């Protein structure tokens, strides 16, 4: 059955819409705290500690712990390292390639002003502040490569396009009439990465520029086409992800009798995210291909930016000297997100009857709202006089409650499927953070921290990330070290380094498809490649601050 009918039905609904997935919701909702060098060095285990501007986004009550005003700025460098290779069970991308990238960052800046009430009990002091802390960093650079003798991206695109009439894919207004999720079929045909099966009158069956074909007798006087990869090809997959999210908070805190500290944040989130990838295929011997195929490149680019708002409330109690207990809860965040996307394809072939070509889509744009879930954290800390302290936190967020919403209407039926996917597949993420600080002398502090978090997506579930299928496996771990110096005056400085090892990610750069009625289904019988990506992120931070 041709896809034309369903295309015309969906055009008015989806031609201008993006393709939001449950992974997009998770990606924009999860937190990866940075902050000051002190909080990072101690694993961000600051729910019960406070006293530092990096902790204000973790527990708003922390601002009231300090009996002074302060201002901090924290420049830093992020270094991402990615090791990628094909899995043993996959065909292709067998090279083990390591890629690194360094970027400047500013994970913290802000101030709090302390107001002393000069009371001996009750509200002894209160604070008002503005703090910006980085709460997500998506920096990653990945390159995978190898050879393939069985499948190709071109063959995958041909199988995906099957069912679309060639007149629809080649039309001048094809990008207006065909759903965004199928734009790759348009670019593939218009660049001649794919073409119609030769010598037939069938107008909706395709094969890739990398594929050879032959007529085979059926034994009953009829014939059918068989086709497969013409020869060995070299493949490269590259992906670069950049962006971050900041929480800008207006903070109000209060100290009640040096026993209870309370605080509240009005939080404004600001995020920018970009995701670009390419797949390149090159013939090892063009003469083996009937099209004299030489090379092709497919590119996809995506950008998103958003602004959200939330509230957060926290408390720290000191039941006995030295012991602190803290807790905080954050309301759901409502974020307005605008995303844009584009793709292109080009190929070079040398056969006289098969021309080289290129095609580029227009830029699509769509705006929607994302409701991120409640999150809460609890912690305990113990201070050993002036010698040091130890702190432990636990944080939980249940991502089943994430929701997509339309931006300009209360008709959210277009998101019913993805919101159902979120409820069915997502789970709670649990994070444990621990930190220690030792002061051999009053002006010097030595710090260390560790944390780990569990994934919100079970490791047996594959999810879609910008038209690539992926799967994660394992937990995320971080370890950190740092030093702190405090002068007898108002100046202080802290330094920290943190290493974060993220869960392993399995990436499927392409799949083959077959039509089930008018719906394309993944053909699991085809041995398509699987890339194992191992991402590590190093953060190096220096905080400069003044107390007054």
MILUMLO-547087 format. One record per residue: x, y, z of N, C-alpha, C, O in turn. Coordinates in steps of 0.02 Angstrom, whole numbers, plus 50000, padded with zeros to 5 digits. Atoms other than C-alpha are relative to their C-alpha. Layout:
N
XYZXYZXYZXYZ...
! end
This chain:
548
500434994050000500005000050000500445006250000500925006550038499614994050004500685017049954499885004550061499355004450092500054995549943501035029950089499655006549982499535010750026500284993650021500255043849987499375001850038499305007550059500644998549967498535042450067500115002450070499825007550091499904997949931499165043450244500385006550003500295010450050499654993650002500325057650196499525005749995499585010650032500484994650010498885068350136499585001150062499385006750078500404999349940497915064850294500385003450056500105007350095499604997549945499355069350409500335006749985500585010050031499614994150019500065084050313499815006150041500255009850065500214994049964499025097250400500184999750073500225004950106499855000749929499465090250571500755000250013500975003550059499305001149984501295085750559500515003549957501105003649973499504997050045502085095250417500385005650034500965006750016499664994649966502505109750532500244998150069500545002250104499825002149932502805099550690500654996150000500834993049950499405004049992504395091850756499814992850016499234990850009500125007049983504585073950811500264998850070500784995650079499795000549931504715074851000499954992850023499484989250006499985006849974505165058651089500075000250075500215005450105499935000349927505225052751268500725001650020500845004050075499314998349984507125054651260500105007550001500465010150044499964992749999506945073151217499755002650068500065007050098500284997849936505855075251372500504998750056500615003050099499515001649948507145066451481500625004449994500875007050044499384996250011508625075451403499945007150026500415009850054500094993149979507895092551440499775000650073499745006250100500254999849931507235087751614500524998150052500495000650109499545002649949508685079051700500515005450019500675009849979499524995249974509935088651806500694996850008500754990950025499315002149992511825087351809500365006050031500685010049996499794993949966512345100151940500745001549990501164997049990499314997749998513915110351922500065004750061500095002250118499974995549943514005126152030500695002650012501085003649965499344997549983515535132252123500504994350005500314988450004499485005149994517195123252138499934996250065500094990250068500075003549936516815119152320499454994749996499554989050017500555004950003515135110852287500184994249953500034988449968499805005350047515835101252137500524995450032500474989350025499485004149969517365095452236499714995250050500004989850061500315004249949516215088252369499414996149973498964994250010500515004150030515105079052247499315003050001498814999549992500644996549995513715092252264499564997250055498944997650052500385002549942513205084152429499895005750049500195006050102500084993849962512565100652497499285001250023499125006750043500694998949978510735097852540499975002150073499555006350091500024998349928511125098952727500545004950020500555007250077499444995649982512675110052719499855007449989499865011350036500114992950016512275126352630500645004050009501195001450013499444995549989513375141452653500405001649937500885005449942499634999250062513965141152471499505001649945498964998749943500474998150052513185149252318499874994449950499354994449917500125005850043513385133152219499454995550027499164991649990500515004349969512185124952343499305003049997498824999650015500664996749998510765137452321499504996549955498914996249972500475003650044510015127752174499874992950024499414989650000500115006649971510175111552274499515000550058499044996550063500454998749944509355118152433499985007550012500495010350033500044992749991508725136152442500165002350071500365008150081499874998049931508915136152631500745001050014500925004050064499284999549989510805135152611500265007150003500775008350034499764993149999510955153852583499965003150069500365007650084500094997149933510365157452762500514997550050500575000350104499515002849954511735146752841500585004950011500835005550067499454995249994513065159752805499765006450034499235009050017500174993849964513045174752922500335006149967500445011150001499674994650036513855185852791499735000349929499414995649906500144999350071513555192352615500594997449961501154997249986499455002650040514565185052474499855000649926499275001149905500064999950073514885185752287500524995249972501094995149996499535004850030515685172352178499945000149924499425001849897500005001250072516165169351998500444993949989500984993250019499665006450009516725152351933500114998749926499664996049893499845002250069517575150551763500254992850002500464990250053499785006950003518005133151704500124997649929499995001249881499885003350064518485121451564499684993150003499784989450051500295006750006517495106151509500374996349945500474998949890499645004150049518435092251420499614993549993499574989450040500375006150013517385078551342500444995149962500824997049917499625005350033518155061951289499514994549983499134992250025500455005350022517225048951188500394994649964500794996049919499705005850033517795031551140499444996149967498974994050001500545003150037516735023451004500274994449956500794995149925499825005650043516805006650916499384995949987498904996150025500555004650014515644994050835500014994250049500544992050070500035005749955515034980150947500204993649963500194993449901499775006350030515634962350918499464996949956499624993749906500555003250037513924957050855499805003949938499395001549899500224995950056513774971150728500484999349941501044996749948499595000250060514434972650552500205007249983499795011149961499764993450016515514988150529500205004050061500085001950118499784995449949516245002550629500464996550051500414997650111499595004149957517554990650697500605003850030500915001350077499444996249973518875004050728499825002750070499245004450084500104997049934519095010150907500285007149997500895008150000499794993050009519145029150889499855004050063499335003350094500054995949940519415041451030500005007449979500445009549941500084993050019518845059551014499945004350063499615002350111500044995549943519065074151134499855007049977500005008849920500174993150015518465092051141500015004050064499765001750115499974995649941518805106451263499615006349986499655009249931500414993950007517625121151292500025003950066500025001050120500034995649941517645136051410499295000150027498814999549989500664999749970516205137251533500005004950058500535007050082500094995749942515525148351672499434997050041498874999450038500545003649967514565136451786499685003550059499175001250084500304996649942514235148951925500185007450000500755009349985499874993149978514065167351964499395002350039498835000050027500574997649961512995176652089500215003350064500815004150079499874996749936512835185152256499404998850046498854997550024500534999649950511845184852417500175005650048500755006950062499924994649951511585199252538499674997950065499094995950066500245002249935511395195352722499755006150040500095011350044500294994849959510275206052832499934997450072499574992650085500005002049929510555204753021499435003750035499385009850032500574996949964508985207653126500205002050071499815005450105499754998549933510035209253286499564997150055499534999850110500405003549950508875197453375500404994050025500814991249989499655005749971509505183853492499624993549989499904988150001500395005950016508115171753444499495001849946499425007649928500464998850056506805169653310500395001149936500904998049924499674998550064507275176753141500625004350013500575010450021499384996549983509095181353174500315003449939500625008749947499764996750061509565185152993499634997149940499374991549943500305002450061508865183752819500425002149941500805007049945499584998750058509645183552647499575001049937499024998149931500294999050066509175189552474500564999449949501095002449957499465001150047510155183952324499774998549930499194996949918500105002050070510305180852139500594995649982501174997749988499475004850015511285165552083499844996549934499264994849920500065004050062511575157151915500474994150006501074994950014499615006249999512155139051918499834995849940499254995449919500115004550056512385127151773499724993450027500004990550073500325006149977511235112051793499974994549947499694989249959499945005250052511555102651630500555002049952500645007949937499484998950049512995100751508499984994149951500074988449971500095005350049512765091051346500604999049954500544995749903499425000250044514515092651274500234992849985500344988950031499775006650020515035077251175500225000349927499925003949886499755000350069516025073451017500174992749986500574989850021499945007250013515955056150938500164998949926499865002049882499865002350068516735048350784500104992450002500484989950043499925007250006516575029950735500124998349927499865001749883499855001650069517235021450580500184992749990500344989250038499825006850017517565005150491499764998349930499585002749891500225002250066517104994850339499394995550007499254992850060500625003950000515494985750290499954996449933500074999349881500075004050061515184971850165499284997549990499164993649944500675002950003513324968650194499455005349994498965004249957500544995050001512294984550222500285006949990500895008049995499794993150010512335003050188499435004750020498855002750022500514994949987511435019150235499565000849939498955001749946500404999250061510885020650053499474994649995498904996049977500495005450001510055003650061499465000950052498884999450041500484998749947509235008350225499495005349978498895004549989500444994750022508525024450151499534997649945498954999749941500435002750052507865014850001499434995950030498854996550009500525003949968506935002750113499505004450037498915002950041500444995449964506245017250214499525003649953498945004949970500414996350048505605026250058499494995749964499014998349935500475004450034504705010949990499285001650022499145002250082500704998349986502845014749977499835007149983499245008749975500124993150022503055033149934500055000349924500554998249895499974999350073502635036849753500555005149982500645010150016499444995850020504105044549662499785007249985500175011849994500244993250015503045059349608499915004150063499985010250061500074996449937502725063849790500685002150027500775007850050499344998549974504555062849841500375005149958500795008849984499654995550045505145072649690499665006749991499925011249958500394993950010503825086349700500365006050031500735005350080499694993949974504375104349728499775001650071500145004550111500274998749934503255105249882500014993850044499604993250090499985006349963503735088149949500095001150075499784997650115499884998949929504365095150114499405002950035499345002550097500624997449970502685103650142499484994550007499054994850052500535005050002501655088150104500164993650039499714990050058499795006249969502655074250186500215001350072500555006350085499834998949929502845072350376500745000950011501164998149975499314998549983504445078650454500404993650010500984993249989499645006349987504915061050509500214996449937500644992049940499835003350064505005055950325500395004549952500475002749894499634995550044505995070650257500634996849972500854998549917499395003250024507525059450241499874996349934500324995849893500175003450063506615049850103500015005049942500235003249886500004994850052506395066150005500725001749980500905001749921499314998150015508225071150021500374994349966500784995549922499665005850031508785053549976499834999449926500274998249885500195000650071507785053249814500265005949960500535005049906499814994250039508145071049760500755000849992500985004349947499275000050008510015068549787500244993949961500834993249946499865006350035509915051649696500434995250043500774990950016499735005249956510585042549849499594993649992499844988150001500435005750018509105031349807499685001549933499645007249912500364999350064508185028249643499524994249993499544989450031500495005450013506775017649574500344993649979500874993849947499765006450025507054999249546500005000249923499495002049894499944998950072507654998849364499554995249959499364989849981500345004050051506714992349212499324997350023499114991950002500685002049979505014991449298499565006149995499795011749987500484994650000503455001749297499755001750071499275005450080500204998849931503335001749487500295006750023500895007850018499784993249984503415019649552500105001150074500175006950095499914998949928503605016649740500464994750031500414993450091499515004749974504995003649758500705002449980500825004049922499374996650010506785009649777500594995450019500514990550056499395003049977508575003849794500535005450005500475010749974499494994949986510135012949853500545000249947500644995549909499474999150048511555019749750500574995250012500984994149967499485004949984512695007149837499814992949982500214988349991500255006850010511644992249785500014998049926499845001949882500055003050066511814981049632499364995949996499094993750046500635003650009510304972249557500084994949944500504995649900500005005150053509964956949451499314996849997498964996550048500635003650009508454947849379500114992650011500584989749984499945007149983508184930249446499364996549980498814998949994500585004050020507024917049372499674996950061500004994450106500385003249947505654911049486499854992749987499614989250032500135007050017505524894249395499314998849972499144993149954500685000850027503744897549336499895004749942499325006449925500054995550056504124908849191500015007350019500005011749976499964993049977504184924549298500695001350030501084996850041499354997949973505644934349366499895004950058499365008050064500014994949947506034945049518500705002950008501204999949988499364996749989507394957249565500304997850067499944997250116499625000649939508724953349693500545005450000500845006849948499494994849997509884966849753500364999750067500094997350117499605000049940511264969049881500595004749991500705007349936499434995450001512804979249923500494997849945500694992049941499585001650057513904980349768500704997950018501004993749985499325001549979515554979749860500135003050069499695006150098499834997549933516444984150021500015007750000500225010949952500004992749993516215001950083500315001850068500274998050116499764997149937517075012550216499455004550027499155008449990500534996149968515865020550339500285004150057500725001950094499834995649944516055035150459499365002950028498945005449991500564996749965514795041050588500315005250047500745003550087499764994749956515115057650674499425003850029498935005349996500534996349966514065066850801500315004950049500765003150087499784994949952514345082950898499395002850035498915005050003500544997349960513215088451040500295005450045500795004450078499794994449959513385105251126499405003050036498835001850017500544996449967512385115551247500024999350075500394995150102500045000349928511965118551428499345003150023498995006349985500584996849969510585123651545500235003650063500625000950102499864996249939510705137151678499355001050039498825001950010500544998049955509575139851827500185006850029500665007450067499934993449972509425158251868499485000750056498885000550042500475000149945508655159552041500035006450040500575009250053500074994749950508035173552150499864996550066499364993050073500015004049939508335166952325499835004350060500055010050067500174996949936507595171452493500094994850054499814989350050499875004749947508215163052651499955003250069500025009250076500064997549932507985164552838500304995350051500254989250045499695003749945508915159052996499575000950062499505006550087500434999749940507785154853143500384996950058500444990850063499675002049938508755153953306500604995549990500774991650035499425004250016510255145653222499844992650005500304988450010500215006949995509245129553229499644997749937499734992049914500375001650061508125130053076500155005449948500125011449962499874995550056508565137752908499504998349945499424992449927500495001150052507255139952774500175004249939500525009349945499854996150060507335145952595499534998249943499224992949943500425001050059506395147752432500345003149939500665008349945499744997550064506915150152250499435001049951498984996949946500374999350062506015157352103500514998749945500965002749935499505002150048506945148451965499795001249928499224999749909500094999150072507095153251782500544995849966501134997049977499515004150036507915140251671500085002749929499615005049898499854998050069508755144451507500454994649970500984993149997499625005450032509365130751390500135001449927499725004349892499835000150071510245129751224500324993349985500764990950021499785006850015510555113151139500084999349924499655001649886499905001350071511275108050971500254992949991500644990350032499865007150012511445090650896500084999249925499605000149887499875000950071512245087250728500364993349989500824991550026499645006150016512755070850650500034999149925499635001949887499935001750071513335064150483500174992649994500464989650039499795006850018513535047150402500315000549930500005003049883499654999750063514805045450263500174992849977500394988750017499835006550028515035030450148500425001049937500275005349896499544999450056516455028150023500164993049973500314988450011499865006450032516705014049899500754998450004501175002749991499305002150003518315004249918500224998749927500814999549911499865001050071518194999949731499375001749961498904997749959500604997850036516945009849625499794995449944499214995249926500155004350057517064997249483499544994250019499254991049975500435005649979516114984449588499275002050002498844997650010500694997649995514544995249588499735001749931500075004849891500304998750065513364996149440499905007549988499875009849931500074992750007513135014849475500685003449999500725009549993499334997349991515025017049489500025004750061500315010150060500054996149939514665023449664500695001750028501134997450031499384997849970516055033649741499925001750074500274998950116500084998049930515415041849902499335003450009499025005949962500604996249982513915049149992500085002650071500464999850111500014997149933513625059950145499295002150016498965005649977500654998049975512025062050245500115004150063500475001850108499924995549942511915076550370499325001550031498835002549996500604997949964510625080450503500205004950055500675003650092499864995049948510605095950615499385001950037498845002450008500574998449957509485100650760500235004950054500775004150083499864995249947509455115550879499365001150040498815001050013500574998549957508335119251027500215005150051500775005250075499894995249946508185133551149499355000650039498814999850011500614999749960506985135851292500105004050064500655004950088500014996449937506505145751446499454997050043498894996050019500495003049955505615138251596499985003550067500395007850082500084997049934505025142851769499794994650050499424990050033500175004749947504885133351933500095003350068500365008850073499874997949931504875135452121500354994450038500264988550023499655005049959505975126752249500015002450072500105008350085500054998349929505835126152438500434995150039500464989250024499555004249962507065119652566500045001850073499845007250094499924999149929507455117652749500634996450022500804991149996499435003149967509005113752853499885000750075499725006150099500094999949928508885109053037500634997650035501004993450009499425001949959510225107553172499734997250066499675000950114500295002949938509515095353301500494999850058500295000650115499484999949949511165093953396500625003249969500675003749908499404996850026512835102553381500384995449953500514989649970499615003750049513785096853228499594996449948499844995349892500425003950047512345087653145499515004749964499185008949996500484996350040511325095253005499604995149957499874990349931500455004050042509835087752914499645004849953499395010049975500314995550048509135095452755499544996449951499604990449941500455002750051507775092852626499775005749955499745011549977500254995050047507145101952471499544996549950499624990649935500465002550051505755099752345499935005349946499885011349960500064995550058505625107252171499364998549962499214992749948500635000950037503985110052081500144998049928500714998849905499905001150072503725104451902500215006449964500015011949982499774994450040504585115651775499635000149934499604995149898500344999050064503585122451630500475003849954500635009649967499514997150045504755125851485499715000749930499444995949902500184998850070504345133651317500624998949957501135002349966499425002050040505505125851187499855001349926499334999449900500034999150072505795131151008500574996149968501154997049987499485004150032506715118950897499995001149925499475002549895499934999750072507365119650719500414994049977500794991250016499645005850027508035105850607500085000749925499725004549893499875000050073508725102950432500414993849985500754991050029499605005850021509515088850335500215000949927499925004949890499764999750069510475086350174500324993349982500504989450025499685006150025511165072350066500345001649934500105005849895499664999350065512385071249923500384993649985500604990150031499635006050020513205057349824500355001349934500145005449894499614999750062514495055349687500044993049970500264988350002499975006350037514365041549556500285001449931500205006949905499654998850063515325039149395499684996749939499914997749883500315003350057514155028549287499675005149954499415010249977500294995350048513555036949127499255000950009498985006249997500734999749994511745032849164499775001150072499185000250087500204998549931511775037449349500385006250023500995006050034499694993649987512115055549392500125001150075499764998450117499894997749931512855062849551499455005050017499125007749973500534995449981511675073649652500075002350072500464999550111500024997549931511335083549810499325003050012498975005149966500644997249981509815089649904500045002650071500425000050112500004997049933509465100450056499295001950018498935005049978500684998449978507875102250156499955007350021500475010450035500084993549967507145118850212500104999150075500144993450099499945000549928507345122950396499304999850031498895004350021500635000549965505885116950500500045003350068500585004050097500024996749934505325125550660499354998250035498824997750003500605001849961504125120950799500115002250072500665001750098499984997849930503725127650973499484996050040498924995050018500445003949957502955117451114500215001150072500705004650086499834999649929502955116051304500164993050026499884988050005499825006149965503755102851413499915001050074500165005850103500094999849928503195099551591500474994850031500354988850023499535004549966504645092151690499754998450070499365002350098500325002449939504275082551850500265003150064500775006550065499754998749933504405085752036500664996550011500784991249982499415003549975506085081652113500115002050073499965007750092499864998349931506595080852294500664997050021500884992049992499365002449975508205078352390500035000950075499745005650103499894999849928508685074852570500744998950012501104996249971499305000849984510365075252656500155000750073499745003350112499764999449931511335074152817500755001649997501114999249954499294998149997513015081652865500215000550073499815002150117499734999349933514125081253017500665003749997501105002249957499404995849997515435094253061500414998150061500154997950116499545001849946516945089253164500375006350024500975007050012499704993849978517245106153243500295003949942499955004849891499674996350054518485116053138500444995549958500804997949914499555004650034519355100453076499744997749931500134996349886500275002350063518165095452936499274998050005498954999250056500705002150001516485088252888499914994549948500334993449905500215005150048515615074252795499275001049985498885002950029500694998650020513995075352697499774994749950500164992449908500305004950046512825063252606499315002549979498935004950020500654998050028511335067052492499684994249963500024989649939500385004450044509975057152407499495004349962499155008449992500484996350041508945064152262499624995149955499914990449929500425004350042507495056252168499555004349956499305009549976500464996850047506495061352016499664994549959499994990349929500385005050038505105050951937499805003149933499375007549930500104996950065505125054751752499374997549964499234999749908500635002150030503485045751716499515005849993499065005649951500494994550000502585062251750500175005549950499825010549948499864995150052503425071951608499445000249949499124995149935500534999350050502205078751479500205005349949500505010449965499974995050053502265087651312499325003349994498805000250003500614996250009500985101251282500085004749940500635007149925499994995150054500525112051133500125007050030499945008350087499834993349976501105130051147499415004849998499345009150042500514994950012499565139251083499294997450003498825000949984500685002749997498085127851114499984994950056500494992450078500075005249950497385115951243499854993249970499704988450005500085006450034497175102351112500694996649995501084998349951499355003349997498645091051155499994992949972500434988949986500075006950026498045075651061500594997949957500734992049951499435001750041499545076650945500574997050040501014993850011499485002749957500635071851094499774993850038500134991350081500265005749963499555057351153500474994049998500584990850049499585005950007500725044051085500645000650040500824996050077499364999349965502355051051153499885000650076500294998150114500144999649928501565055251322499834993150028499994991550085500125006949979500945037351330500654996050004500734992050050499355003349997502705031251290500375001850064500684997550095499674997849939503365041551435499724996350060500094993850102500325003449943502105034251557500164992550002500234989650055499905007250003502425016551497500734997950010500864992550038499305002250003504325016451483500465003550049500965000550071499544996349956505095029751594499914997750072499394995050091500025001749929505495026951777500325005450042500455010950018499684995349954506275035351927500754999449995501024993949986499274999849996508095040551933500205001550072499915005950104499764999149931509015039152099500725002349998501134999549962499324997449998510575049052139500245000350073499885002750116499694999549935511735047452289500645004149993501055002949948499414995650002513035060852324500334999950069499994999850121499625000049937514405060852456500605004649994500915005049940499434995550001515745073452503500335000450068500014999350120499624999249938517105076252632500465006149993500715007549939499554994249999518105091652681500434999550063500174998650118499535000249945519665091652791500405006450000500635008749948499634993749994520525107352857500624998850044500574999250105499395000949960522335103852910500215006450035500505006350090499914993549968522485122552945499385004249983499015002549937500624996350007521135135852958499905003049932499335004049910500074996650065521505143752789499984995249941499874997349884499955004850055521645127652687499504994350010499434991650065500485005649999520325114552644500174995249944500334997249888499905005450049520565097852555499334996449994499034994650044500685002550011518985090752476500004994149951500444993549908500105005650047518375075052388499264998549998498904999650047500715001650007516705069252323499894994349951500324992649911500195005550045515815055152235499244999949995498895001350044500725001250007514075052252164499874995249943500284994349898500225004150055513145040252055499255000849993498905002350041500724999550014511435040451973499794994349955500174992149912500285005450041510335027151897499625002949942499375008549947500364997350059509555029251724499254999750010498994995450045500734999949998507725033751703499704995449947499114993649952500235004650052507585022651548500314993150013500924992650016499725006749990507775003851579500474998049944500375000149886499495001650051509264996251488499774995149947500144993649901500255004550053508164984351388499525003749952499195000549911500454996150042507194998551304500415004349952500855008049973499694995750051507755006551141499575006149991498955005749991500364993850007507275024651116500275003849939500825002549915499804996150059507335037050972500285006750020499985010350060499664993649988508535051750978500175003149933500675001449903499904996650064508385062950825500084995049942500574995349904500055004950054507935048450708500554994750003500644990949955499545005549988509315037350778499744996150060499544999150110500205004149943508865022750890500604998750044501154997450020499465000849952509885020951048499764995850059499164994550068500155003549938509975011051209500565001450049501155001550030499494998749950510875014951372500044994050047499564990350056499885005749955511625002551493500495002250055501035004650040499564998349944512355005551666499815006550033499335009850013500124993949962512425019951790500515005349981500995004049945499544994550009513285036751787500375001250065500075001750118499584999249940514745039251908500425006449993500645008149938499574994249998515705054851959500464999650060500274997250114499534999449945517255057452066500355006849994500485009149938499744993250002518005074152114500495001250057500474997950109499514997749951519435082452209500045007649997499895010649946499944992850000519745100252262500395002750059500514999350108499664996349948520665113052367499655006650011499355009449964500294993549986520065128652453500465004250043500805001750088499604995249961520935144152521499555005650024499165008349985500394994549972520155156952637500475004650037500805002650084499564995149968521085172752685499695002450066499115001050081500264997149939520915181652851499535005849986499155008050029500454994650020520035195352756499384997249966499094992349990500625002050032518585193652635500114995349941499634992249917499875003850062519435184552490500024992650014500294990450065499915007349998519275165852459500034997449928499775000549882499945003250066519675154252314499974992550007500234989650055500075007350000519245136252274500164997449930500025000749880499865003350063519825124352138499754992850005499754989850058500275006850001519085107752085500094996849932500135000349881500025003850062519195094151954499524994150012499554990850064500495005549995517805081551922500024995949936500064998649881500045004750057517745066251810499334996550005499164993450056500665003350003516025059751757500024994849945500154996449887500055005450048515845042951672499264998349991498944995850037500715001050013514135041851590499854992849980500304989049961500215006750019513145026151556500184998649927500175003149886499855001950069513645016551398499395001049956498824999749976500544998950047512615021151246500124995949937500664996149908499985003950062512255009351101499605003749947499015005249957500304995950053511875018750939499914995749938500374992249917500155003550063511035011350785499975005349945499455008749939499984994450048511555023150642499484999549945499295004649916500545000850048510265015850523499704993150008500014988650036500355006450000509015001750504499704998849931499615003549892500395001650060508174992750360499274999150020499114997550077500714999949985506284993050346499624995649950499854994249895500485003150045504824983650273499325003150015499215005850069500664997049991503024989450248499524994950029499434989450003500545003949970501694982450362499365004149988499205008650026500544995650023500164989250272500315006349973500675006149923499694993750022500655007550255500505002650051500715008450047499544997949948501795008150407500684996749991500724990649985499335003050003503695005750395500184996850067500094999950119499805003649940504314992750520500744998149993500974996749938499295001650002506124989150567500094992549983499774988250013499855006850021506794973450481500594997550042501174998950026499485002249954507754965150623500434994449972500934992550002499605005350030508394951450507500625002749966501084998849951499424997050033509624963650427500535001750053500375005050102499474999049950511314964250520500305007149995500865007949973499764993150004511474983150533500485001550057500464998050108499484998649950512904991150633499715002450067499165005250070500144997449934512864995050818500655003150027501174999950028499414996449975514065008050891499955000650076499435002850102499974999249928514565007451074500395006450015500985007149998499714993649983514905025051139500115000450075499644999450114499834999149929515795027951305500235007250009500755009349983499884992849992515745046251359500255001650070499984999250120499734997449936516785054451495500055007549994500245010249942499964992749999516705072751544500425002250060500285000350117499584997149948518055081851643499815007350009499755011049960500144993049984517635098251730500575002750044500734999750095499484996749960519025109751793499735007050016499575010949971500334993949979518385124551895500455003950048500845001050086499684995549953519085139551989499505005250023499245009049982500474995149973517975149852103500395005450036500825004150077499744994149966518455167352156499435003350037498905004550007500554997249963517415174852295500225004950053500805005150073499894995249947517265188652424499414999750048498844999250028500504999649948516335189052589500025007050030500555010050037500034993249972515745205352663499395000950044499285006250073
! end
